[in-house]
Amino acid sequence: MNQYEYRVEDIQIQLKANTNFSEVMTDKLNALGREGWELSGVNGMVFYFKREVT
């Protein structure tokens, strides 16, 4: 049976003038993905991630 560890991120992004929210958010989510975290749920600005424990 696979085992997982979980991570909860309350992602608050403060944007400066001429900053694209989608681009900043994509960069943050991709950084977590490179660490092996898989998005498993969202509730407002709270993001739930999981990754398999090896």
All heavy atoms as TSV, in Angstrom:
chain	resi	resn	atom	element	x	y	z
A	1	MET	N	N	0.835	-1.170	0.000
A	1	MET	CA	C	0.000	0.000	0.000
A	1	MET	C	C	0.894	1.251	0.000
A	1	MET	O	O	1.860	1.329	0.747
A	1	MET	CB	C	-0.898	0.008	1.236
A	1	MET	CG	C	-1.713	1.274	1.355
A	1	MET	SD	S	-2.605	1.407	2.914
A	1	MET	CE	C	-4.048	0.470	2.515
A	2	ASN	N	N	0.534	2.208	-0.826
A	2	ASN	CA	C	1.292	3.449	-0.888
A	2	ASN	C	C	1.037	4.284	0.352
A	2	ASN	O	O	-0.071	4.328	0.878
A	2	ASN	CB	C	0.895	4.263	-2.120
A	2	ASN	CG	C	1.234	3.562	-3.407
A	2	ASN	OD1	O	1.999	2.614	-3.428
A	2	ASN	ND2	N	0.674	4.027	-4.495
A	3	GLN	N	N	2.094	4.962	0.818
A	3	GLN	CA	C	1.963	5.882	1.939
A	3	GLN	C	C	2.317	7.284	1.457
A	3	GLN	O	O	3.187	7.447	0.606
A	3	GLN	CB	C	2.871	5.469	3.083
A	3	GLN	CG	C	2.447	4.172	3.728
A	3	GLN	CD	C	3.255	3.904	4.988
A	3	GLN	OE1	O	4.281	4.515	5.242
A	3	GLN	NE2	N	2.774	2.970	5.788
A	4	TYR	N	N	1.644	8.255	2.025
A	4	TYR	CA	C	1.826	9.632	1.599
A	4	TYR	C	C	2.108	10.532	2.786
A	4	TYR	O	O	1.706	10.240	3.910
A	4	TYR	CB	C	0.559	10.150	0.889
A	4	TYR	CG	C	0.265	9.411	-0.380
A	4	TYR	CD1	C	-0.565	8.291	-0.376
A	4	TYR	CD2	C	0.817	9.809	-1.583
A	4	TYR	CE1	C	-0.838	7.596	-1.542
A	4	TYR	CE2	C	0.552	9.113	-2.756
A	4	TYR	CZ	C	-0.279	8.011	-2.726
A	4	TYR	OH	O	-0.534	7.331	-3.881
A	5	GLU	N	N	2.802	11.628	2.519
A	5	GLU	CA	C	2.916	12.706	3.477
A	5	GLU	C	C	2.163	13.890	2.892
A	5	GLU	O	O	1.984	13.978	1.679
A	5	GLU	CB	C	4.369	13.056	3.784
A	5	GLU	CG	C	5.162	13.582	2.619
A	5	GLU	CD	C	6.596	13.922	3.002
A	5	GLU	OE1	O	6.845	14.319	4.149
A	5	GLU	OE2	O	7.469	13.787	2.135
A	6	TYR	N	N	1.714	14.774	3.764
A	6	TYR	CA	C	0.846	15.862	3.332
A	6	TYR	C	C	1.432	17.207	3.742
A	6	TYR	O	O	2.196	17.306	4.694
A	6	TYR	CB	C	-0.554	15.690	3.925
A	6	TYR	CG	C	-1.204	14.426	3.431
A	6	TYR	CD1	C	-1.033	13.230	4.112
A	6	TYR	CD2	C	-1.944	14.412	2.257
A	6	TYR	CE1	C	-1.602	12.053	3.640
A	6	TYR	CE2	C	-2.511	13.244	1.787
A	6	TYR	CZ	C	-2.328	12.069	2.483
A	6	TYR	OH	O	-2.878	10.907	2.013
A	7	ARG	N	N	1.036	18.217	2.987
A	7	ARG	CA	C	1.502	19.580	3.247
A	7	ARG	C	C	0.342	20.534	2.989
A	7	ARG	O	O	-0.367	20.404	1.990
A	7	ARG	CB	C	2.667	19.888	2.302
A	7	ARG	CG	C	3.235	21.274	2.432
A	7	ARG	CD	C	4.456	21.402	1.566
A	7	ARG	NE	N	5.039	22.726	1.666
A	7	ARG	CZ	C	6.262	23.013	1.293
A	7	ARG	NH1	N	7.038	22.072	0.786
A	7	ARG	NH2	N	6.720	24.233	1.402
A	8	VAL	N	N	0.163	21.484	3.893
A	8	VAL	CA	C	-0.864	22.506	3.740
A	8	VAL	C	C	-0.152	23.844	3.561
A	8	VAL	O	O	0.720	24.201	4.356
A	8	VAL	CB	C	-1.795	22.558	4.969
A	8	VAL	CG1	C	-2.824	23.671	4.819
A	8	VAL	CG2	C	-2.475	21.213	5.170
A	9	GLU	N	N	-0.496	24.553	2.499
A	9	GLU	CA	C	0.100	25.849	2.208
A	9	GLU	C	C	-0.996	26.901	2.130
A	9	GLU	O	O	-1.920	26.779	1.332
A	9	GLU	CB	C	0.825	25.822	0.858
A	9	GLU	CG	C	2.120	25.064	0.847
A	9	GLU	CD	C	3.291	25.882	1.369
A	9	GLU	OE1	O	3.246	27.125	1.313
A	9	GLU	OE2	O	4.247	25.260	1.827
A	10	ASP	N	N	-0.889	27.918	2.968
A	10	ASP	CA	C	-1.772	29.081	2.878
A	10	ASP	C	C	-1.009	30.091	2.029
A	10	ASP	O	O	-0.146	30.816	2.526
A	10	ASP	CB	C	-2.066	29.627	4.269
A	10	ASP	CG	C	-3.029	30.796	4.250
A	10	ASP	OD1	O	-3.548	31.143	3.163
A	10	ASP	OD2	O	-3.252	31.374	5.320
A	11	ILE	N	N	-1.275	30.101	0.743
A	11	ILE	CA	C	-0.481	30.889	-0.196
A	11	ILE	C	C	-1.071	32.294	-0.302
A	11	ILE	O	O	-2.173	32.484	-0.792
A	11	ILE	CB	C	-0.424	30.211	-1.578
A	11	ILE	CG1	C	0.234	28.833	-1.443
A	11	ILE	CG2	C	0.335	31.083	-2.575
A	11	ILE	CD1	C	0.279	28.030	-2.719
A	12	GLN	N	N	-0.324	33.250	0.204
A	12	GLN	CA	C	-0.681	34.657	0.130
A	12	GLN	C	C	0.355	35.332	-0.754
A	12	GLN	O	O	1.547	35.297	-0.446
A	12	GLN	CB	C	-0.674	35.296	1.518
A	12	GLN	CG	C	-1.620	34.637	2.502
A	12	GLN	CD	C	-3.080	34.849	2.132
A	12	GLN	OE1	O	-3.463	35.903	1.657
A	12	GLN	NE2	N	-3.878	33.822	2.361
A	13	ILE	N	N	-0.076	35.916	-1.823
A	13	ILE	CA	C	0.844	36.562	-2.756
A	13	ILE	C	C	0.509	38.046	-2.808
A	13	ILE	O	O	-0.624	38.427	-3.111
A	13	ILE	CB	C	0.736	35.942	-4.165
A	13	ILE	CG1	C	1.145	34.476	-4.109
A	13	ILE	CG2	C	1.579	36.705	-5.167
A	13	ILE	CD1	C	0.952	33.736	-5.414
A	14	GLN	N	N	1.498	38.856	-2.484
A	14	GLN	CA	C	1.332	40.295	-2.604
A	14	GLN	C	C	1.932	40.709	-3.934
A	14	GLN	O	O	3.113	40.475	-4.195
A	14	GLN	CB	C	2.022	41.020	-1.458
A	14	GLN	CG	C	1.349	40.791	-0.125
A	14	GLN	CD	C	1.991	41.603	0.979
A	14	GLN	OE1	O	3.107	42.061	0.870
A	14	GLN	NE2	N	1.265	41.762	2.066
A	15	LEU	N	N	1.109	41.302	-4.763
A	15	LEU	CA	C	1.546	41.673	-6.100
A	15	LEU	C	C	1.969	43.131	-6.154
A	15	LEU	O	O	1.320	43.993	-5.572
A	15	LEU	CB	C	0.417	41.426	-7.110
A	15	LEU	CG	C	-0.046	39.992	-7.232
A	15	LEU	CD1	C	-1.229	39.914	-8.191
A	15	LEU	CD2	C	1.085	39.112	-7.728
A	16	LYS	N	N	3.059	43.358	-6.850
A	16	LYS	CA	C	3.493	44.719	-7.123
A	16	LYS	C	C	2.842	45.162	-8.422
A	16	LYS	O	O	2.290	44.350	-9.159
A	16	LYS	CB	C	5.018	44.754	-7.233
A	16	LYS	CG	C	5.711	44.340	-5.950
A	16	LYS	CD	C	7.209	44.302	-6.111
A	16	LYS	CE	C	7.837	43.796	-4.814
A	16	LYS	NZ	N	9.234	43.491	-4.950
A	17	ALA	N	N	2.922	46.427	-8.724
A	17	ALA	CA	C	2.347	46.949	-9.960
A	17	ALA	C	C	2.903	46.187	-11.159
A	17	ALA	O	O	4.073	45.793	-11.175
A	17	ALA	CB	C	2.656	48.436	-10.089
A	18	ASN	N	N	2.058	45.938	-12.122
A	18	ASN	CA	C	2.423	45.245	-13.371
A	18	ASN	C	C	2.890	43.811	-13.148
A	18	ASN	O	O	3.723	43.302	-13.887
A	18	ASN	CB	C	3.501	46.035	-14.140
A	18	ASN	CG	C	3.011	47.412	-14.524
A	18	ASN	OD1	O	1.852	47.584	-14.903
A	18	ASN	ND2	N	3.879	48.389	-14.405
A	19	THR	N	N	2.395	43.158	-12.097
A	19	THR	CA	C	2.720	41.760	-11.836
A	19	THR	C	C	1.513	40.910	-12.205
A	19	THR	O	O	0.382	41.240	-11.863
A	19	THR	CB	C	3.062	41.546	-10.343
A	19	THR	OG1	O	4.148	42.401	-10.005
A	19	THR	CG2	C	3.451	40.117	-10.072
A	20	ASN	N	N	1.768	39.807	-12.880
A	20	ASN	CA	C	0.707	38.910	-13.324
A	20	ASN	C	C	0.467	37.839	-12.262
A	20	ASN	O	O	1.330	36.998	-12.022
A	20	ASN	CB	C	1.116	38.285	-14.656
A	20	ASN	CG	C	0.043	37.410	-15.253
A	20	ASN	OD1	O	-0.650	36.684	-14.548
A	20	ASN	ND2	N	-0.092	37.473	-16.559
A	21	PHE	N	N	-0.713	37.857	-11.620
A	21	PHE	CA	C	-1.028	36.896	-10.564
A	21	PHE	C	C	-0.892	35.458	-11.051
A	21	PHE	O	O	-0.305	34.616	-10.364
A	21	PHE	CB	C	-2.443	37.132	-10.031
A	21	PHE	CG	C	-2.880	36.093	-9.036
A	21	PHE	CD1	C	-2.470	36.169	-7.720
A	21	PHE	CD2	C	-3.680	35.025	-9.421
A	21	PHE	CE1	C	-2.851	35.215	-6.797
A	21	PHE	CE2	C	-4.068	34.060	-8.500
A	21	PHE	CZ	C	-3.650	34.159	-7.189
A	22	SER	N	N	-1.423	35.162	-12.228
A	22	SER	CA	C	-1.371	33.787	-12.753
A	22	SER	C	C	0.060	33.311	-12.912
A	22	SER	O	O	0.382	32.161	-12.600
A	22	SER	CB	C	-2.091	33.701	-14.098
A	22	SER	OG	O	-3.458	33.956	-13.932
A	23	GLU	N	N	0.933	34.177	-13.372
A	23	GLU	CA	C	2.339	33.804	-13.570
A	23	GLU	C	C	3.033	33.543	-12.231
A	23	GLU	O	O	3.744	32.552	-12.077
A	23	GLU	CB	C	3.053	34.926	-14.316
A	23	GLU	CG	C	4.476	34.604	-14.703
A	23	GLU	CD	C	5.097	35.735	-15.516
A	23	GLU	OE1	O	4.464	36.190	-16.486
A	23	GLU	OE2	O	6.214	36.150	-15.159
A	24	VAL	N	N	2.790	34.396	-11.251
A	24	VAL	CA	C	3.397	34.227	-9.932
A	24	VAL	C	C	2.894	32.941	-9.282
A	24	VAL	O	O	3.662	32.163	-8.713
A	24	VAL	CB	C	3.098	35.453	-9.036
A	24	VAL	CG1	C	3.552	35.215	-7.610
A	24	VAL	CG2	C	3.758	36.695	-9.605
A	25	MET	N	N	1.585	32.696	-9.369
A	25	MET	CA	C	1.000	31.490	-8.778
A	25	MET	C	C	1.513	30.236	-9.472
A	25	MET	O	O	1.834	29.238	-8.809
A	25	MET	CB	C	-0.527	31.578	-8.872
A	25	MET	CG	C	-1.213	30.577	-8.027
A	25	MET	SD	S	-0.805	30.890	-6.302
A	25	MET	CE	C	-2.138	30.072	-5.545
A	26	THR	N	N	1.601	30.270	-10.786
A	26	THR	CA	C	2.124	29.133	-11.550
A	26	THR	C	C	3.552	28.823	-11.132
A	26	THR	O	O	3.912	27.654	-10.939
A	26	THR	CB	C	2.048	29.416	-13.061
A	26	THR	OG1	O	0.679	29.581	-13.420
A	26	THR	CG2	C	2.636	28.279	-13.877
A	27	ASP	N	N	4.373	29.840	-10.967
A	27	ASP	CA	C	5.761	29.635	-10.538
A	27	ASP	C	C	5.817	28.971	-9.162
A	27	ASP	O	O	6.611	28.055	-8.933
A	27	ASP	CB	C	6.517	30.956	-10.509
A	27	ASP	CG	C	6.786	31.523	-11.892
A	27	ASP	OD1	O	6.648	30.778	-12.897
A	27	ASP	OD2	O	7.137	32.716	-11.979
A	28	LYS	N	N	4.975	29.422	-8.234
A	28	LYS	CA	C	4.943	28.847	-6.884
A	28	LYS	C	C	4.515	27.380	-6.922
A	28	LYS	O	O	5.134	26.515	-6.302
A	28	LYS	CB	C	3.985	29.662	-6.000
A	28	LYS	CG	C	3.737	29.093	-4.627
A	28	LYS	CD	C	4.957	29.139	-3.757
A	28	LYS	CE	C	4.637	28.675	-2.341
A	28	LYS	NZ	N	5.823	28.482	-1.532
A	29	LEU	N	N	3.456	27.080	-7.670
A	29	LEU	CA	C	2.965	25.699	-7.754
A	29	LEU	C	C	3.975	24.797	-8.464
A	29	LEU	O	O	4.178	23.646	-8.062
A	29	LEU	CB	C	1.607	25.664	-8.451
A	29	LEU	CG	C	0.475	26.346	-7.681
A	29	LEU	CD1	C	-0.789	26.392	-8.535
A	29	LEU	CD2	C	0.204	25.667	-6.356
A	30	ASN	N	N	4.634	25.295	-9.503
A	30	ASN	CA	C	5.648	24.506	-10.192
A	30	ASN	C	C	6.843	24.217	-9.292
A	30	ASN	O	O	7.423	23.127	-9.347
A	30	ASN	CB	C	6.105	25.208	-11.479
A	30	ASN	CG	C	5.123	25.030	-12.600
A	30	ASN	OD1	O	4.379	24.061	-12.658
A	30	ASN	ND2	N	5.109	25.984	-13.519
A	31	ALA	N	N	7.217	25.165	-8.442
A	31	ALA	CA	C	8.317	24.944	-7.501
A	31	ALA	C	C	7.978	23.806	-6.543
A	31	ALA	O	O	8.812	22.932	-6.271
A	31	ALA	CB	C	8.618	26.226	-6.728
A	32	LEU	N	N	6.753	23.778	-6.041
A	32	LEU	CA	C	6.329	22.684	-5.162
A	32	LEU	C	C	6.282	21.359	-5.932
A	32	LEU	O	O	6.648	20.314	-5.401
A	32	LEU	CB	C	4.972	23.001	-4.539
A	32	LEU	CG	C	4.996	24.112	-3.490
A	32	LEU	CD1	C	3.588	24.608	-3.190
A	32	LEU	CD2	C	5.684	23.642	-2.225
A	33	GLY	N	N	5.841	21.405	-7.179
A	33	GLY	CA	C	5.811	20.198	-8.002
A	33	GLY	C	C	7.193	19.616	-8.221
A	33	GLY	O	O	7.381	18.395	-8.211
A	34	ARG	N	N	8.190	20.475	-8.407
A	34	ARG	CA	C	9.571	19.995	-8.588
A	34	ARG	C	C	10.084	19.286	-7.342
A	34	ARG	O	O	10.956	18.434	-7.419
A	34	ARG	CB	C	10.491	21.156	-8.969
A	34	ARG	CG	C	10.365	21.561	-10.426
A	34	ARG	CD	C	11.437	22.553	-10.841
A	34	ARG	NE	N	11.311	23.843	-10.173
A	34	ARG	CZ	C	10.512	24.830	-10.565
A	34	ARG	NH1	N	9.764	24.680	-11.643
A	34	ARG	NH2	N	10.474	25.957	-9.904
A	35	GLU	N	N	9.513	19.633	-6.173
A	35	GLU	CA	C	9.880	18.972	-4.917
A	35	GLU	C	C	9.100	17.667	-4.729
A	35	GLU	O	O	9.249	17.002	-3.705
A	35	GLU	CB	C	9.613	19.897	-3.736
A	35	GLU	CG	C	10.485	21.124	-3.704
A	35	GLU	CD	C	10.114	22.060	-2.559
A	35	GLU	OE1	O	9.380	21.640	-1.635
A	35	GLU	OE2	O	10.567	23.216	-2.594
A	36	GLY	N	N	8.247	17.337	-5.693
A	36	GLY	CA	C	7.490	16.089	-5.620
A	36	GLY	C	C	6.086	16.233	-5.061
A	36	GLY	O	O	5.368	15.242	-4.927
A	37	TRP	N	N	5.670	17.442	-4.728
A	37	TRP	CA	C	4.337	17.654	-4.172
A	37	TRP	C	C	3.301	17.696	-5.274
A	37	TRP	O	O	3.494	18.338	-6.292
A	37	TRP	CB	C	4.286	18.955	-3.371
A	37	TRP	CG	C	5.131	18.909	-2.151
A	37	TRP	CD1	C	6.346	19.502	-1.974
A	37	TRP	CD2	C	4.848	18.203	-0.943
A	37	TRP	NE1	N	6.826	19.216	-0.729
A	37	TRP	CE2	C	5.935	18.415	-0.067
A	37	TRP	CE3	C	3.792	17.419	-0.509
A	37	TRP	CZ2	C	5.976	17.870	1.221
A	37	TRP	CZ3	C	3.846	16.871	0.762
A	37	TRP	CH2	C	4.925	17.097	1.610
A	38	GLU	N	N	2.205	16.987	-5.050
A	38	GLU	CA	C	1.089	16.939	-5.994
A	38	GLU	C	C	-0.110	17.637	-5.353
A	38	GLU	O	O	-0.495	17.321	-4.215
A	38	GLU	CB	C	0.735	15.481	-6.287
A	38	GLU	CG	C	-0.433	15.309	-7.203
A	38	GLU	CD	C	-0.754	13.844	-7.437
A	38	GLU	OE1	O	0.113	12.981	-7.248
A	38	GLU	OE2	O	-1.913	13.564	-7.793
A	39	LEU	N	N	-0.690	18.589	-6.073
A	39	LEU	CA	C	-1.856	19.304	-5.567
A	39	LEU	C	C	-3.017	18.330	-5.444
A	39	LEU	O	O	-3.372	17.640	-6.387
A	39	LEU	CB	C	-2.218	20.452	-6.515
A	39	LEU	CG	C	-3.389	21.327	-6.105
A	39	LEU	CD1	C	-3.093	22.049	-4.790
A	39	LEU	CD2	C	-3.710	22.328	-7.198
A	40	SER	N	N	-3.615	18.279	-4.249
A	40	SER	CA	C	-4.719	17.340	-4.058
A	40	SER	C	C	-6.020	18.028	-3.647
A	40	SER	O	O	-7.062	17.379	-3.623
A	40	SER	CB	C	-4.340	16.273	-3.023
A	40	SER	OG	O	-4.047	16.861	-1.783
A	41	GLY	N	N	-5.968	19.332	-3.353
A	41	GLY	CA	C	-7.195	20.039	-3.017
A	41	GLY	C	C	-6.946	21.510	-2.786
A	41	GLY	O	O	-5.828	21.924	-2.507
A	42	VAL	N	N	-8.000	22.302	-2.901
A	42	VAL	CA	C	-7.925	23.749	-2.701
A	42	VAL	C	C	-9.183	24.193	-1.958
A	42	VAL	O	O	-10.285	23.736	-2.266
A	42	VAL	CB	C	-7.838	24.508	-4.046
A	42	VAL	CG1	C	-7.815	26.002	-3.830
A	42	VAL	CG2	C	-6.646	24.064	-4.859
A	43	ASN	N	N	-9.011	25.079	-0.992
A	43	ASN	CA	C	-10.129	25.689	-0.284
A	43	ASN	C	C	-9.791	27.166	-0.125
A	43	ASN	O	O	-9.044	27.537	0.777
A	43	ASN	CB	C	-10.343	25.017	1.068
A	43	ASN	CG	C	-11.543	25.563	1.800
A	43	ASN	OD1	O	-12.295	26.374	1.280
A	43	ASN	ND2	N	-11.722	25.135	3.034
A	44	GLY	N	N	-10.286	27.987	-1.024
A	44	GLY	CA	C	-9.927	29.400	-1.014
A	44	GLY	C	C	-8.473	29.557	-1.422
A	44	GLY	O	O	-8.075	29.141	-2.496
A	45	MET	N	N	-7.664	30.104	-0.535
A	45	MET	CA	C	-6.233	30.252	-0.807
A	45	MET	C	C	-5.403	29.237	-0.030
A	45	MET	O	O	-4.193	29.364	0.093
A	45	MET	CB	C	-5.763	31.675	-0.475
A	45	MET	CG	C	-6.342	32.735	-1.402
A	45	MET	SD	S	-6.019	32.448	-3.163
A	45	MET	CE	C	-4.268	32.677	-3.244
A	46	VAL	N	N	-6.060	28.210	0.514
A	46	VAL	CA	C	-5.359	27.124	1.200
A	46	VAL	C	C	-5.251	25.961	0.225
A	46	VAL	O	O	-6.258	25.490	-0.307
A	46	VAL	CB	C	-6.092	26.693	2.488
A	46	VAL	CG1	C	-5.368	25.533	3.146
A	46	VAL	CG2	C	-6.217	27.863	3.446
A	47	PHE	N	N	-4.023	25.518	-0.007
A	47	PHE	CA	C	-3.744	24.471	-0.982
A	47	PHE	C	C	-3.233	23.242	-0.235
A	47	PHE	O	O	-2.388	23.351	0.652
A	47	PHE	CB	C	-2.684	24.943	-1.982
A	47	PHE	CG	C	-3.171	26.057	-2.868
A	47	PHE	CD1	C	-3.346	27.343	-2.374
A	47	PHE	CD2	C	-3.461	25.817	-4.202
A	47	PHE	CE1	C	-3.796	28.374	-3.190
A	47	PHE	CE2	C	-3.918	26.829	-5.020
A	47	PHE	CZ	C	-4.092	28.108	-4.515
A	48	TYR	N	N	-3.755	22.086	-0.610
A	48	TYR	CA	C	-3.376	20.824	0.023
A	48	TYR	C	C	-2.576	19.999	-0.977
A	48	TYR	O	O	-3.003	19.804	-2.112
A	48	TYR	CB	C	-4.640	20.057	0.454
A	48	TYR	CG	C	-5.481	20.843	1.423
A	48	TYR	CD1	C	-6.514	21.657	0.961
A	48	TYR	CD2	C	-5.226	20.789	2.776
A	48	TYR	CE1	C	-7.282	22.401	1.852
A	48	TYR	CE2	C	-5.996	21.537	3.680
A	48	TYR	CZ	C	-7.008	22.333	3.202
A	48	TYR	OH	O	-7.768	23.060	4.071
A	49	PHE	N	N	-1.421	19.517	-0.517
A	49	PHE	CA	C	-0.516	18.748	-1.365
A	49	PHE	C	C	-0.215	17.409	-0.712
A	49	PHE	O	O	-0.291	17.268	0.510
A	49	PHE	CB	C	0.816	19.500	-1.560
A	49	PHE	CG	C	0.668	20.815	-2.252
A	49	PHE	CD1	C	0.409	21.968	-1.539
A	49	PHE	CD2	C	0.803	20.909	-3.621
A	49	PHE	CE1	C	0.274	23.195	-2.160
A	49	PHE	CE2	C	0.673	22.134	-4.264
A	49	PHE	CZ	C	0.408	23.278	-3.529
A	50	LYS	N	N	0.150	16.446	-1.547
A	50	LYS	CA	C	0.602	15.156	-1.033
A	50	LYS	C	C	1.758	14.674	-1.905
A	50	LYS	O	O	1.904	15.087	-3.051
A	50	LYS	CB	C	-0.518	14.120	-1.027
A	50	LYS	CG	C	-0.943	13.667	-2.408
A	50	LYS	CD	C	-2.003	12.576	-2.310
A	50	LYS	CE	C	-2.337	12.072	-3.718
A	50	LYS	NZ	N	-3.288	10.977	-3.679
A	51	ARG	N	N	2.585	13.829	-1.326
A	51	ARG	CA	C	3.613	13.133	-2.108
A	51	ARG	C	C	3.865	11.784	-1.469
A	51	ARG	O	O	3.730	11.608	-0.259
A	51	ARG	CB	C	4.891	13.955	-2.236
A	51	ARG	CG	C	5.707	14.125	-0.998
A	51	ARG	CD	C	6.967	14.911	-1.290
A	51	ARG	NE	N	7.629	15.275	-0.050
A	51	ARG	CZ	C	8.654	16.114	0.035
A	51	ARG	NH1	N	9.138	16.659	-1.056
A	51	ARG	NH2	N	9.199	16.385	1.201
A	52	GLU	N	N	4.221	10.857	-2.310
A	52	GLU	CA	C	4.431	9.490	-1.860
A	52	GLU	C	C	5.703	9.394	-1.043
A	52	GLU	O	O	6.723	9.996	-1.380
A	52	GLU	CB	C	4.488	8.537	-3.047
A	52	GLU	CG	C	4.441	7.090	-2.669
A	52	GLU	CD	C	4.263	6.162	-3.847
A	52	GLU	OE1	O	4.081	6.641	-4.978
A	52	GLU	OE2	O	4.322	4.949	-3.627
A	53	VAL	N	N	5.632	8.671	0.053
A	53	VAL	CA	C	6.791	8.410	0.890
A	53	VAL	C	C	7.457	7.155	0.365
A	53	VAL	O	O	6.799	6.123	0.194
A	53	VAL	CB	C	6.376	8.216	2.368
A	53	VAL	CG1	C	7.579	7.877	3.221
A	53	VAL	CG2	C	5.668	9.448	2.887
A	54	THR	N	N	8.738	7.270	0.083
A	54	THR	CA	C	9.459	6.094	-0.450
A	54	THR	C	C	10.405	5.522	0.575
A	54	THR	O	O	10.812	6.163	1.499
A	54	THR	CB	C	10.261	6.466	-1.705
A	54	THR	OG1	O	11.101	7.566	-1.418
A	54	THR	CG2	C	9.318	6.824	-2.833
